[in-house]
Amino acid sequence: MMASDKKQLIQVFLRTVGHDIRHYRALLPLLKAQRALYLTFDANLLDANTKQQLPLLAALKRSSNERSQSLTQLGLSADDNGVARLLSVLPNTLSTQAKNQWSMLKNLIEQCQKYNAENGQTSASFHEMLSQMTTASSPTYQENTL
């Protein structure tokens, strides 16, 4: 692989990290709001919130795929070890900034995953409660006959 190809792959990797930081920063308040919306029982606002999340999630998936492909094409594993190796070979000025951005991205991902998991539990509880309300059977007072 030519040096210019490697440089281009590294640029793709770094660019996607920056894009994803912006996308996760936009997603995080939506996930926080989503939890509150489950508790207000406002289906229209919940639907609108979900529709705002969808393009962000699609962009995040694309970026993640691009990063994985870049790492793989550079001969690195598409995981934290591969990223650490990539960041360690960058020039010092770029390496420091890239490490900070990678750390920020990982932190945002963890926060979003936390809220998403909580929202999943809230959603499941919400649906369970609705199911119980709509299928609640009234107690019967018939005598049991033998």
C-alpha positions in Angstrom: 0.0 0.0 0.0 1.3 3.4 -0.9 2.0 6.1 1.7 -0.7 8.3 0.2 -3.3 5.5 0.5 -2.4 5.1 4.2 -2.6 8.8 4.8 -6.0 8.9 3.2 -7.2 6.0 5.3 -6.0 7.7 8.5 -7.8 10.9 7.4 -11.0 8.9 6.9 -10.6 7.4 10.4 -10.0 10.8 12.0 -12.7 12.5 10.1 -15.3 9.9 11.2 -14.3 10.3 14.8 -15.0 14.1 14.6 -18.3 13.5 12.8 -19.4 10.9 15.4 -18.6 13.2 18.3 -21.0 15.7 16.7 -23.6 13.0 16.1 -23.4 11.6 19.6 -23.6 15.1 21.1 -26.9 15.5 19.1 -28.1 12.0 20.1 -27.5 12.2 23.8 -30.1 14.9 24.6 -32.6 13.0 22.5 -32.0 9.9 24.5 -32.4 11.8 27.7 -35.6 13.3 26.5 -36.9 10.0 25.3 -36.9 8.6 28.8 -39.0 11.5 30.1 -41.4 11.1 27.1 -42.1 7.5 28.1 -43.3 8.7 31.4 -45.6 11.4 29.9 -47.4 8.9 27.7 -47.1 11.3 24.8 -47.0 9.0 21.7 -46.7 11.9 19.2 -43.7 13.5 21.0 -42.1 10.0 21.5 -42.5 9.3 17.8 -41.0 12.7 16.8 -38.1 12.0 19.1 -37.5 8.6 17.6 -37.7 10.1 14.1 -35.0 12.6 15.0 -32.7 9.8 16.3 -33.0 7.6 13.1 -30.8 9.8 10.8 -28.2 10.1 13.5 -28.1 6.4 14.1 -27.7 5.8 10.4 -24.8 8.2 10.2 -23.2 6.7 13.2 -23.4 3.2 11.7 -21.9 4.5 8.4 -19.0 6.1 10.2 -18.4 3.1 12.4 -18.2 0.9 9.2 -15.8 3.4 7.6 -13.6 3.4 10.6 -13.5 -0.4 10.8 -12.7 -0.6 7.1 -9.9 2.0 7.4 -8.3 0.1 10.3 -8.6 -3.2 8.5 -7.2 -1.8 5.2 -4.3 -0.4 7.3 -3.6 -4.0 8.6 -4.9 -3.2 12.0 -7.6 -4.9 14.1 -10.9 -3.0 14.1 -10.9 -2.7 17.9 -9.4 -0.6 20.7 -6.0 -2.3 20.1 -6.0 -1.3 16.5 -7.0 2.2 17.3 -4.2 2.4 20.0 -1.7 1.2 17.5 -2.9 3.8 14.9 -2.8 6.6 17.4 0.7 5.7 18.6 2.2 6.1 15.1 0.7 9.6 14.4 2.9 12.7 14.8 2.9 14.0 18.4 0.8 17.1 17.7 -1.8 15.1 15.8 -1.6 12.1 18.1 -2.5 14.1 21.2 -5.6 15.7 19.5 -6.6 12.3 18.1 -6.3 10.5 21.4 -8.4 13.2 23.1 -11.1 13.0 20.4 -11.1 9.2 20.6 -11.5 9.3 24.4 -14.3 11.9 24.0 -16.0 9.7 21.5 -15.8 6.6 23.7 -17.2 8.6 26.6 -20.1 9.8 24.5 -20.8 6.3 23.3 -20.8 5.0 26.8 -23.3 7.7 27.9 -25.6 7.1 25.0 -25.4 3.3 25.6 -26.4 3.9 29.3 -29.4 6.1 28.4 -30.4 3.7 25.6 -30.3 0.7 28.0 -32.4 2.7 30.6 -34.8 3.7 27.8 -35.1 0.0 26.8 -36.0 -1.0 30.3 -38.5 1.9 30.6 -40.0 1.0 27.3 -40.4 -2.6 28.3 -41.9 -1.6 31.6 -44.3 0.8 29.8 -45.4 -1.9 27.3 -45.8 -4.5 30.1 -48.0 -2.0 32.1 -50.1 -1.3 29.0 -50.5 -5.0 28.3 -51.6 -5.6 31.9 -54.1 -2.7 31.6 -55.6 -3.9 28.3 -55.7 -7.6 29.1 -56.6 -7.4 32.8 -59.1 -10.0 33.6 -61.7 -9.2 36.2 -61.8 -11.7 39.1 -64.5 -14.2 38.9 -66.7 -14.9 41.9 -68.3 -18.1 40.6 -68.5 -21.0 42.9 -66.2 -23.9 42.0 -68.2 -27.0 41.5 -66.7 -30.4 42.1 
